[in-house]
Amino acid sequence: MSVEKQAEAAGHTADIRAGKVYLSAALCETYFKGIEAVIVLIRDSCVHVLPVHQMAAGGCLLKVRNAQGDRVASAPDVFLANEMGNLEARDVPARWSTENGALILQTTEYENKVYNMNK
């Protein structure tokens, strides 16, 4: 099964708020196993999260945020530079793109909207 089909079957999602991308432990185990840093880019209203295989290459840390192994990547500068600094979205569909070598979060429907993350 291709990586794209695995992503679709798994139904992975991510949360975005305050310039940070929140990833579940299951999602990280699937796509970022052994990865300590990522690069966050925004292209065509999609957030791209690319694995960094050598820390010297830069990027932002993929920090462990709880005992379950959920992780967070903080990139407020990227969101601000793309006028998405106030973006808050829950359960954003996540899919792997082999072509881009990145996890893609489709944020089109969330543009210019702020969702209450406390629900």
Secondary structure, 3 states (H helix, E strand, C coil): CCHHHHHHHHCCEEEEECCEEEECHHHHHHHCCCCCEEEEEEECCEEEEEEECCHHHCCEEEEECCCCCCEEEECHHHHHHCCCCCCEEEEEEEEEECCCCEEEEECHHHCCCECCCCC
